[in-house]
């Protein structure tokens, strides 16, 4: 049922210390065949942590909030496909809808001859925007949605400049890559091909910083008009930093005074993850463009760029100017998205808000001085440790205990984004496991 917890979740069960022999075997094949960028990243993390991390686990199957590797270890999944698997793994309402759609029509002709299920999803998404006449552009990934949004504000304003935030991550396609403040190394090799009119400002961590940064953005916009300000309601990969209260609303006001638009990157925060369907709307900001992804397809690839009638109207031009792709708005993903939205509206967003607050409280009580800070919104939670080495080591030690987490910031933040359906008891076993890991490391 929508809005309910998984009935299949189980605690961890580690049979072969990970990575087990089968994971090592398959991992070696992967390392020999896939792009070497990923192997280099593993080597870099090994160097930071001072321990070998040649291969990770290799996943074989999933059920609810559990993942199983090829060595039959059972893990509690606190990553959920980087936040995309909001309904967990295996059977779910979204997967059932996609399976039914598969027997009817698996692929349409995009924007040429669309499917009826695409029309239904367009209606559902346009209704999210709090003003009449909203329009929607589909994509296949968060980066695709951000590319569409950046194109949209460029058409609407006739400007190319952006204001973005240090630590922000909006995907690695060329348009959002220019606004990626997470790592300069992501941008540097391609700098000559990227938009150079991007100004980065700090992401605020408290009310005083928020006021100063809003003032700074106002000054920058007065000095040189921009197309838009691009903002995450929670700095996600940058370390799970929620925007201070009032910041997003104030940001919208100062942008509009200067004629700039606002793009809200809700790829991670939206679709119930942060306890809201669209976090920026709950925070008092009505963005000109909203980008949804990750959880929208409940593991299937789909994203959406939702904009106001006025701003999206900029696509209505004399010549042919479009943003589309073969699988954008494909029937399978649209069917899954409709079911995922039903679940979020049916109670999962409220559950994420309550369960996330409970998790933060339990983590703070269990960790005490072992962590720098615990923070988050809904089931998007970050535990900041004292260094990247500590984060990487904790991530590995948790894996050995049967918990899958990811890292944010420079590697010092453990990022916790479980399925929104995760069993409460299974989730609440994590704080004590993390505390044990950190005590062992001291």
Residue pairs with C-beta under 8 A, 6 or more apart in sequence:
1 346
2 93
2 342
2 343
2 345
2 346
2 347
2 348
3 343
3 346
3 347
3 348
3 350
3 351
4 347
4 421
5 351
5 421
5 422
5 423
5 424
6 64
6 65
6 88
6 419
6 421
6 422
6 423
7 64
7 423
8 63
8 64
8 66
8 90
9 64
9 65
9 66
9 76
9 88
9 422
9 423
9 426
10 66
10 74
10 426
11 76
11 402
11 426
11 429
12 73
12 74
12 75
12 76
12 401
12 402
12 403
13 73
13 74
13 402
14 73
14 74
14 400
14 401
14 402
15 71
15 72
15 73
16 22
16 71
16 72
16 73
17 400
18 56
18 57
18 69
18 71
18 73
18 399
18 400
19 27
19 55
19 56
19 57
19 58
19 69
19 71
20 57
20 69
20 70
20 71
20 73
21 71
22 58
22 69
22 70
22 71
23 55
23 56
23 57
23 58
23 69
23 70
23 71
24 54
24 55
26 58
26 70
27 54
27 55
27 56
27 58
28 55
30 55
30 58
31 39
31 54
31 55
42 53
42 54
42 55
42 56
43 53
45 53
45 392
45 411
46 52
46 53
46 54
48 388
48 389
48 392
48 411
49 389
49 392
49 393
49 396
50 389
51 393
51 396
53 392
53 396
56 399
57 69
57 70
57 71
57 73
57 75
57 399
58 69
58 70
59 67
59 68
59 69
59 70
60 68
60 69
60 70
60 72
61 67
61 68
61 89
61 90
62 68
62 77
62 85
62 88
62 89
62 90
63 88
63 89
63 90
64 88
64 89
64 90
64 419
64 421
64 422
64 423
65 76
65 77
65 80
65 88
65 89
65 418
65 419
65 421
65 422
65 423
65 426
65 427
66 74
66 75
66 76
66 77
66 89
67 74
67 75
67 77
67 89
67 404
68 74
68 75
69 75
73 402
74 402
75 399
75 402
75 403
75 404
76 402
76 403
76 404
76 418
76 422
76 426
76 427
76 429
76 430
77 85
77 88
77 89
77 404
77 418
77 419
78 403
78 404
78 405
78 416
78 417
78 418
78 427
78 430
79 404
79 405
79 406
79 415
79 417
79 418
80 86
80 88
80 417
80 418
80 419
81 294
81 299
82 268
82 294
82 406
82 417
83 268
83 273
83 294
83 295
83 380
83 417
84 293
84 294
84 295
84 297
84 298
84 299
85 295
85 298
85 299
85 419
86 271
86 272
86 273
86 294
86 295
86 298
86 340
86 343
86 344
86 348
86 419
86 420
86 421
87 93
87 94
87 95
87 298
87 299
87 340
87 343
87 419
87 420
87 421
88 419
88 421
88 422
89 299
89 419
92 298
92 339
92 421
93 339
93 340
93 342
93 343
94 297
94 298
94 299
94 300
94 336
94 337
94 339
94 340
94 343
95 298
95 299
95 336
96 339
97 335
97 336
97 338
97 339
98 300
98 332
98 333
98 335
98 336
100 335
101 117
101 331
101 332
101 334
101 335
101 336
102 332
104 331
105 115
105 117
105 331
106 330
106 331
106 332
107 327
107 330
107 331
107 332
108 114
108 115
108 118
108 329
108 330
108 331
110 324
110 325
110 326
110 327
110 328
110 329
111 322
111 324
111 328
111 329
114 329
115 329
115 331
115 334
117 331
117 334
117 335
117 338
118 138
118 329
118 331
118 334
120 334
120 338
121 329
121 334
121 337
121 338
122 136
124 338
124 341
125 136
125 292
125 304
125 306
126 134
126 135
126 136
126 306
127 134
128 134
128 277
128 278
128 290
128 306
129 290
129 306
129 307
129 308
130 281
130 286
131 286
131 308
131 309
132 309
133 308
133 309
134 306
134 307
134 308
134 309
134 312
135 306
135 307
135 309
135 312
135 313
135 315
136 304
136 305
136 306
136 307
137 145
137 148
137 152
137 304
137 305
137 307
137 312
137 323
138 302
138 303
138 304
138 305
138 328
138 329
139 145
139 147
139 148
139 293
139 302
139 303
139 304
139 305
139 325
139 328
140 301
140 302
140 303
140 325
140 327
140 328
140 333
141 171
141 173
141 293
141 301
141 303
142 170
142 171
142 265
142 267
142 268
142 291
142 293
142 294
142 303
143 170
143 171
143 172
143 173
143 176
144 171
144 173
144 293
144 303
144 325
144 328
145 267
145 291
145 292
145 293
145 303
145 304
145 305
146 170
146 171
146 173
146 175
146 176
146 230
146 263
146 265
146 267
146 291
146 305
147 171
147 173
147 174
147 175
147 176
147 323
148 291
148 305
148 323
149 230
149 263
149 289
149 291
149 305
149 307
150 162
150 175
150 176
150 179
150 227
150 228
150 230
150 263
151 175
151 323
152 289
152 305
152 307
152 311
152 312
152 314
152 315
153 159
153 227
153 228
153 261
153 263
153 288
153 289
153 311
154 160
154 227
155 314
155 315
155 317
155 321
156 227
156 261
156 288
156 310
156 311
156 313
156 314
157 227
157 228
157 259
157 260
157 261
159 225
159 226
159 227
160 195
160 197
160 227
161 195
161 197
161 198
161 199
161 224
161 225
161 226
161 227
162 178
162 179
162 195
162 197
162 198
162 199
162 226
162 227
162 228
162 229
162 230
163 198
163 199
163 200
163 201
163 217
163 220
163 221
163 226
163 228
163 229
163 230
163 260
164 170
164 179
164 180
164 181
164 198
164 199
164 200
164 201
164 229
164 230
165 181
165 200
165 201
165 202
165 203
165 230
165 231
165 232
165 235
165 238
166 181
166 200
166 201
166 202
166 203
166 238
167 181
167 182
167 203
167 235
167 237
167 238
167 239
167 241
167 409
168 179
168 180
168 181
168 182
168 203
168 230
168 231
168 232
168 235
168 238
168 265
169 180
169 181
169 182
169 236
169 237
169 238
170 176
170 179
170 180
170 230
170 232
170 265
170 267
171 177
171 180
171 267
172 180
172 186
174 190
174 193
174 194
175 195
177 186
177 187
177 190
177 194
178 187
178 194
178 195
178 196
178 198
179 195
179 198
179 230
180 186
180 187
181 200
181 238
182 237
182 238
187 194
197 226
199 220
199 226
201 213
201 216
201 217
201 220
202 209
202 213
203 213
203 235
203 238
203 241
203 243
204 210
204 212
204 213
204 243
204 244
204 247
205 241
205 244
206 244
207 244
207 245
207 246
209 244
210 243
210 244
210 246
210 247
210 250
211 250
213 247
214 247
214 250
214 251
214 254
215 254
217 229
217 251
217 254
217 255
218 254
218 257
218 258
220 226
221 254
221 255
221 257
221 258
221 259
221 260
222 258
225 258
225 259
225 260
226 258
226 260
227 260
227 261
228 255
228 260
228 261
228 262
228 263
228 288
228 289
229 251
229 255
229 260
229 261
229 262
229 263
230 263
230 265
231 243
231 248
231 251
231 262
231 263
231 264
231 265
231 280
232 238
232 243
232 264
232 265
232 266
232 268
232 269
233 242
233 243
233 248
233 264
233 266
233 269
233 274
233 279
233 280
233 283
234 240
234 241
234 242
234 243
234 268
234 269
234 274
234 279
234 376
234 377
234 380
235 241
235 242
235 243
236 267
236 268
236 269
236 380
236 408
236 415
237 408
237 409
237 415
238 408
238 409
239 382
239 384
239 408
239 409
239 412
239 413
240 375
240 376
240 380
240 381
240 382
240 408
240 413
240 415
241 375
241 382
242 375
242 376
242 377
243 283
245 283
246 284
247 283
248 264
248 280
248 283
248 284
248 285
249 283
249 284
249 285
251 262
251 285
252 262
252 284
252 285
252 286
252 287
255 261
255 262
256 262
261 288
261 289
261 311
262 285
262 287
262 288
262 289
263 287
263 288
263 289
263 291
264 278
264 280
264 285
264 287
264 289
264 290
264 291
265 291
266 278
266 279
266 280
266 290
266 291
266 292
267 291
267 292
267 293
267 294
267 303
268 274
268 294
268 380
268 417
269 276
269 279
269 280
269 377
269 380
270 276
270 277
270 278
270 279
270 290
270 292
270 293
270 294
270 295
270 296
271 277
271 292
271 294
271 295
271 296
271 340
271 341
271 344
272 295
272 343
272 344
272 348
272 349
272 352
272 378
272 420
273 294
273 295
273 352
273 378
273 379
273 380
273 417
273 420
274 352
274 353
274 377
274 378
274 380
275 349
275 350
275 352
275 353
275 356
275 377
275 378
275 379
276 282
276 349
276 353
276 378
277 341
277 344
277 345
277 349
278 290
278 292
279 377
280 286
280 287
280 290
288 307
288 308
288 311
289 305
289 306
289 307
289 308
289 311
290 305
290 306
290 307
291 303
291 304
291 305
291 306
292 303
292 304
292 306
293 302
293 303
293 304
294 303
295 340
295 344
295 420
296 302
296 303
296 304
296 337
296 340
296 341
297 333
297 336
297 337
297 340
298 336
298 337
298 339
298 340
298 343
299 336
300 332
300 333
300 336
300 337
301 327
301 333
302 329
302 330
302 333
302 334
302 336
302 337
315 321
315 322
327 333
343 420
344 420
348 420
348 421
349 378
349 420
351 420
352 378
352 379
352 420
353 377
353 378
355 379
355 422
355 424
355 427
356 376
356 377
356 378
356 379
356 380
356 381
358 424
358 428
359 379
359 381
359 416
359 427
359 428
359 430
359 431
360 374
360 375
360 376
360 381
362 428
362 431
363 371
363 374
363 381
363 383
363 430
363 431
363 434
364 374
365 431
366 431
366 432
366 434
366 435
367 374
367 383
367 431
367 434
367 435
367 438
370 435
370 438
370 439
370 442
371 383
371 384
371 385
371 438
372 384
372 385
372 386
372 412
373 382
373 383
373 384
374 381
374 382
374 383
374 384
375 381
375 382
375 384
376 382
376 416
379 416
379 417
379 418
379 420
379 422
380 415
380 416
380 417
381 415
381 416
381 417
382 408
382 409
382 413
382 414
382 415
382 416
383 413
383 414
383 416
383 434
384 409
384 412
384 413
385 391
385 394
385 412
385 413
385 414
385 438
386 412
387 412
388 409
388 410
388 411
388 412
389 411
390 412
390 441
391 407
391 409
391 411
391 412
391 413
391 414
392 407
392 411
393 441
394 414
394 434
394 437
394 438
394 441
395 405
395 406
395 407
395 414
397 437
397 440
397 441
398 404
398 405
398 414
398 433
398 434
398 437
401 433
401 436
401 437
403 430
403 433
403 434
405 414
405 415
405 416
406 414
406 415
406 417
407 413
407 414
407 415
408 414
408 415
414 434
416 430
418 427
